[in-house]
């Protein structure tokens, strides 16, 4: 038999995620591991900002929507809802 459908993750669940939470704390809060992870390197601005590596964790819903949370040094630094019908809106 097929597994039961997963509960969609929305803005409501995203608002329960706090900046500074670890990956493990977020996975516990959302009751599941991320569906996929992508990394993004930012070389920074010489003399102003240091390089950063953001690990984007994606939790996908069956309809193409979902949430993505960016972790820098293993803590939440950015988060947003993914809506395939609208441009992304960062909440950082």
N, C-alpha and C positions, 0 to 999 in steps of 0.2 A: 504493500500500500504506500501511497505517497505521503510524505510528511505533512502535517497540518500547515496551512499558510501562516507566514510570519506576520505579526502585528506591524503595520506600517509605522515608520518613525517620522515625526513631523516637527514643526516649530515648537510644539509643547515639550517634546522630549529634549530637543536641543536646548531649551531654556533651563533644563535641570542640570546641564553640564556647565561647570564653573571653570573659569580660567585658572590654570595652575594644577588642575587635576591630572593624574597620571593616566597612561593608556589603560592600565589595569582597572583603575577606578571608573573610567568611562565605560569600559566593557562590562564591568559589574553593574553599573547604573542602567545601561541599555540592554542588559541580559543577553548579550551575544557579542562575538568577536566581529571585527570589521570584515566586510566582504572582499575588500582589496586595499592595497596600500601603494601609493605613488610618492616619490620624493621630488622635491624642488629645491634647487640650489640657488641662492642669491649671493652674489659676490660682494655685496655691500658697496659703500661709497668710500673710497680711499680717504682716510683722515677723519671720517665721520661715523661710519657704521661698520661693524664687523661682518664677515660672511656668516650666513645662516643656512642650515639645511632643515627644511620643513618636511616632515613625514605626514602626508595627507592620508587619513584613514577614511574610507567610504563605507557607509551603511546604505545599501540599495533596497528600494522597495520594488515590488513586482510591476508597478506602473511606470517605472523609469525615474521616479522621484527618489528622494532620500536625504541624507545629511552627510556632510563631510567635515572633519575636524582636523585641523593642522596642529601637529605637535612639534615643538622645538625643545631639544634636550629632554624629551620624554614627558613634557607637560603641555597642556592645552594652551595654544597661543592664538588660534583663529578658529572660527566655526561658522557654518552656513548651511541653509537649507538648499537642496538641489531640486529645482522645479523645472522639468523639461519645457514647460510652456512659458517660462519667464526668465529674464536675465538673472544671473546669480546675485544675491544680496548678502554681502559679507557682514557679519555682526561683530567684527573685531574693533 
